[in-house]
Amino acid sequence: MSKKCAKERRLIKFIKLLLRKKIISLSENSEGNMLENAELDSLESAGLIIIRKGNIFPTKEAKKWLIRKLSYASEQFSKQHQIIITERNGIKKNLAESPISKLTIFKDKKNPFLKPHHIEAAKKFALLFEKSQLRARTTINYFASPKGKEKYSNFTTAELSDMAIDARRKIEQLLNGMPDECASVIIDICGLEKGLQIVESEKGWPRRSAKLVLRIGLEQLAQKFGLTPKAVGKLKGKSTYWQKEGSRPTIFE
């Protein structure tokens, strides 16, 4: 950490403490090794503190200054942790925005954890989940009904658009026959965009287990979407000609 950053952090820490306590004596500042005299002078010159009769008081500008500094620090932290890529259409995307996007960062390019067809399946499901308008209803028990019955039978379709109803039916079809653990993780991560650690904590699973369950679920989901690790097309057919073999076209003079 540079000296400038260290000094900035000391000033922020001191102003936060001063705003909370309303008053700090100069002796308390010296005993606690909070700020040097030169730093106190700079704060006083900036109109952030008032030193009077051996005590330090905050001004009205101190709170505004602190808010600006904390906002800037938060913005800088966010920028440092962004992972920006440019897609084929030229649109820039931050891969750190969603849990599934973080898994698309291939640390091992030869053997990535998620294959392209897994990622494509996750994107398709996320889009379908957005259309279903289920994101706001996070308190629903998606698997309250017994196995073999409709998992979404407790959803009411009143006042829902045709697009939302159709999306919910498609989600039900995609998750039908899938192990409940896999389906639940797909909903939580691809649909509700919960982090892997949050999912593991909620379910009481060991660390990194949600990642494995997600991959198993995405493999099954990809199959239902008709996605495969490699693009497979029809075999090239044999070329056919209208002329018989060995014949030559007639030359018109």
C-alpha positions as CSV (number, residue, x, y, z in Angstrom):
1,M,0.0,0.0,0.0
2,S,1.4,3.4,-0.9
3,K,1.9,6.2,1.7
4,K,-0.8,8.2,0.0
5,C,-3.4,5.4,0.3
6,A,-2.3,4.8,3.9
7,K,-2.7,8.4,4.8
8,E,-6.2,8.5,3.1
9,R,-7.3,5.6,5.1
10,R,-6.1,7.2,8.4
11,L,-8.1,10.4,7.6
12,I,-11.2,8.5,6.7
13,K,-11.0,6.4,9.9
14,F,-10.4,9.4,12.0
15,I,-13.4,11.4,10.5
16,K,-15.7,8.3,11.0
17,L,-14.6,8.1,14.6
18,L,-15.0,11.9,15.2
19,L,-18.5,11.9,13.7
20,R,-19.5,9.1,16.0
21,K,-18.0,10.5,19.2
22,K,-18.7,14.2,18.3
23,I,-15.5,15.3,20.1
24,I,-12.0,14.0,20.4
25,S,-9.4,15.7,22.7
26,L,-5.9,16.4,21.4
27,S,-4.4,14.3,24.1
28,E,-6.6,11.4,23.1
29,N,-5.4,11.8,19.5
30,S,-1.8,11.8,20.6
31,E,-2.1,8.8,22.9
32,G,-3.9,6.8,20.3
33,N,-1.5,7.8,17.5
34,M,-4.5,8.7,15.4
35,L,-3.2,11.6,13.3
36,E,-0.1,13.8,13.1
37,N,-0.3,17.5,13.7
38,A,0.3,18.2,10.0
39,E,-2.7,15.9,9.1
40,L,-4.9,17.7,11.7
41,D,-3.8,21.0,10.1
42,S,-4.8,19.8,6.6
43,L,-8.3,18.7,7.9
44,E,-8.8,22.1,9.6
45,S,-7.7,24.0,6.5
46,A,-10.2,22.0,4.4
47,G,-12.9,23.0,6.8
48,L,-13.6,19.5,8.1
49,I,-12.7,20.0,11.7
50,I,-12.4,22.7,14.3
51,I,-9.8,22.7,17.0
52,R,-10.8,24.6,20.1
53,K,-9.5,24.5,23.7
54,G,-7.7,21.3,23.3
55,N,-10.6,19.5,21.6
56,I,-11.4,18.5,18.0
57,F,-14.9,18.9,16.7
58,P,-16.4,17.9,13.3
59,T,-17.9,20.5,11.0
60,K,-21.0,20.0,8.8
61,E,-18.7,19.4,5.8
62,A,-17.0,16.5,7.5
63,K,-20.0,14.1,6.9
64,K,-20.3,15.2,3.2
65,W,-16.5,14.7,2.7
66,L,-16.7,11.2,4.3
67,I,-19.7,10.1,2.0
68,R,-17.8,11.3,-1.0
69,K,-14.6,9.4,0.0
70,L,-16.5,6.2,0.8
71,S,-18.5,6.3,-2.4
72,Y,-15.3,6.8,-4.4
73,A,-13.6,3.9,-2.6
74,S,-16.5,1.7,-3.3
75,E,-16.5,2.6,-7.0
76,Q,-12.8,2.0,-7.3
77,F,-13.2,-1.4,-5.5
78,S,-15.9,-2.3,-8.0
79,K,-13.8,-1.3,-10.9
80,Q,-10.9,-3.4,-9.7
81,H,-13.1,-6.5,-9.5
82,Q,-14.7,-6.1,-12.9
83,I,-14.0,-8.6,-15.6
84,I,-14.9,-6.9,-18.8
85,I,-15.1,-8.7,-22.1
86,T,-16.3,-7.6,-25.5
87,E,-18.7,-9.9,-27.2
88,R,-18.9,-10.5,-31.0
89,N,-21.6,-7.8,-31.4
90,G,-19.3,-5.3,-29.8
91,I,-21.2,-5.0,-26.5
92,K,-19.1,-4.9,-23.4
93,K,-20.1,-7.3,-20.6
94,N,-18.9,-7.6,-16.9
95,L,-18.4,-11.3,-16.2
96,A,-18.3,-10.6,-12.4
97,E,-22.0,-9.5,-12.4
98,S,-23.6,-12.9,-12.0
99,P,-22.6,-16.3,-10.4
100,I,-22.9,-18.2,-13.7
101,S,-20.8,-15.6,-15.5
102,K,-18.0,-16.0,-13.0
103,L,-17.8,-19.7,-14.0
104,T,-17.3,-18.8,-17.6
105,I,-13.8,-17.5,-16.7
106,F,-11.7,-20.4,-17.9
107,K,-8.6,-20.7,-15.7
108,D,-7.8,-23.9,-17.5
109,K,-8.5,-23.3,-21.2
110,K,-7.8,-26.9,-22.1
111,N,-10.2,-28.4,-19.6
112,P,-12.6,-25.6,-18.4
113,F,-15.1,-26.5,-15.6
114,L,-18.1,-25.5,-17.7
115,K,-18.2,-26.3,-21.4
116,P,-19.7,-23.9,-23.9
117,H,-22.9,-25.9,-24.1
118,H,-23.3,-25.7,-20.3
119,I,-23.0,-21.9,-20.5
120,E,-25.4,-21.6,-23.4
121,A,-28.0,-23.8,-21.5
122,A,-27.6,-21.5,-18.4
123,K,-28.2,-18.4,-20.6
124,K,-31.3,-19.9,-22.2
125,F,-32.7,-20.9,-18.8
126,A,-31.9,-17.4,-17.3
127,L,-33.8,-15.7,-20.2
128,L,-36.7,-18.1,-19.8
129,F,-36.8,-17.5,-16.0
130,E,-36.8,-13.7,-16.6
131,K,-39.8,-14.1,-18.9
132,S,-41.6,-16.3,-16.3
133,Q,-41.7,-13.4,-13.8
134,L,-40.7,-15.8,-11.0
135,R,-37.7,-13.7,-9.8
136,A,-39.7,-11.6,-7.4
137,R,-41.3,-14.6,-5.8
138,T,-38.3,-16.0,-4.0
139,T,-40.2,-17.4,-1.0
140,I,-42.0,-20.1,-3.0
141,N,-41.2,-23.7,-2.3
142,Y,-40.5,-24.9,-5.8
143,F,-40.6,-28.6,-4.8
144,A,-43.4,-28.7,-2.3
145,S,-45.4,-31.3,-4.3
146,P,-44.5,-35.0,-4.3
147,K,-42.3,-36.5,-7.0
148,G,-44.0,-37.1,-10.3
149,K,-46.5,-34.3,-9.8
150,E,-46.2,-30.8,-11.2
151,K,-43.5,-28.9,-9.3
152,Y,-45.2,-25.6,-10.2
153,S,-48.8,-26.5,-9.3
154,N,-48.8,-24.0,-6.4
155,F,-48.3,-21.0,-8.8
156,T,-51.4,-19.0,-9.7
157,T,-51.7,-17.9,-13.3
158,A,-54.1,-15.0,-12.5
159,E,-53.1,-11.7,-14.0
160,L,-50.0,-13.3,-15.7
161,S,-49.2,-12.5,-19.3
162,D,-49.3,-15.3,-21.9
163,M,-45.5,-15.0,-22.2
164,A,-45.0,-15.6,-18.5
165,I,-47.4,-18.5,-18.4
166,D,-45.7,-20.1,-21.4
167,A,-42.3,-19.6,-19.9
168,R,-43.4,-21.3,-16.6
169,R,-44.7,-24.3,-18.6
170,K,-41.4,-24.6,-20.4
171,I,-39.4,-24.4,-17.2
172,E,-41.6,-27.1,-15.7
173,Q,-41.0,-29.3,-18.8
174,L,-37.2,-28.7,-18.6
175,L,-36.9,-29.5,-14.9
176,N,-39.3,-32.5,-15.1
177,G,-37.4,-35.7,-14.5
178,M,-34.3,-33.9,-13.2
179,P,-33.1,-34.7,-9.7
180,D,-34.5,-32.1,-7.2
181,E,-31.1,-31.1,-6.1
182,C,-30.0,-30.3,-9.6
183,A,-33.2,-28.5,-10.5
184,S,-33.1,-26.4,-7.3
185,V,-29.5,-25.3,-7.9
186,I,-30.3,-24.3,-11.5
187,I,-33.2,-22.2,-10.2
188,D,-31.1,-20.6,-7.5
189,I,-28.0,-19.8,-9.5
190,C,-29.2,-19.4,-13.1
191,G,-32.7,-18.0,-12.3
192,L,-32.3,-16.2,-9.0
193,E,-28.6,-15.4,-9.4
194,K,-27.6,-16.6,-5.9
195,G,-23.9,-17.1,-5.3
196,L,-22.5,-20.6,-4.9
197,Q,-21.5,-20.1,-1.3
198,I,-25.0,-18.8,-0.4
199,V,-26.7,-21.9,-2.0
200,E,-24.3,-24.2,-0.1
201,S,-25.0,-22.3,3.2
202,E,-28.8,-22.4,2.7
203,K,-28.8,-26.2,1.9
204,G,-26.1,-27.1,4.5
205,W,-23.9,-28.6,1.8
206,P,-20.1,-28.8,2.0
207,R,-18.0,-26.3,0.1
208,R,-17.8,-26.5,-3.7
209,S,-20.5,-29.1,-3.8
210,A,-23.0,-26.7,-5.4
211,K,-20.6,-26.2,-8.3
212,L,-20.6,-29.9,-9.0
213,V,-24.3,-30.3,-8.7
214,L,-24.7,-27.3,-11.0
215,R,-22.6,-28.9,-13.7
216,I,-24.6,-32.1,-13.6
217,G,-27.8,-30.1,-13.8
218,L,-26.6,-28.0,-16.7
219,E,-25.5,-31.1,-18.6
220,Q,-29.1,-32.5,-18.4
221,L,-30.5,-29.0,-19.2
222,A,-28.3,-28.8,-22.2
223,Q,-29.6,-32.1,-23.5
224,K,-33.2,-30.9,-23.2
225,F,-32.3,-27.8,-25.1
226,G,-30.7,-30.0,-27.8
227,L,-27.2,-28.6,-27.0
228,T,-24.1,-30.8,-27.3
229,P,-20.4,-30.3,-26.6
230,K,-19.7,-30.3,-30.4
231,A,-21.9,-29.1,-33.2
232,V,-23.2,-32.2,-35.0
233,G,-24.9,-31.9,-38.4
234,K,-26.1,-34.3,-41.1
235,L,-23.6,-36.2,-43.0
236,K,-22.8,-34.7,-46.4
237,G,-24.9,-36.4,-49.0
238,K,-23.5,-37.9,-52.2
239,S,-23.5,-35.5,-55.1
240,T,-26.0,-36.4,-57.9
241,Y,-26.0,-35.3,-61.5
242,W,-28.7,-35.2,-64.1
243,Q,-26.4,-36.8,-66.7
244,K,-25.5,-40.4,-66.8
245,E,-22.0,-41.5,-65.9
246,G,-19.5,-41.2,-68.8
247,S,-21.8,-39.0,-70.9
248,R,-20.7,-35.7,-72.3
249,P,-22.7,-32.6,-73.1
250,T,-23.7,-32.0,-76.7
251,I,-21.8,-29.2,-78.3
252,F,-24.0,-26.9,-80.4
253,E,-22.3,-25.4,-83.4
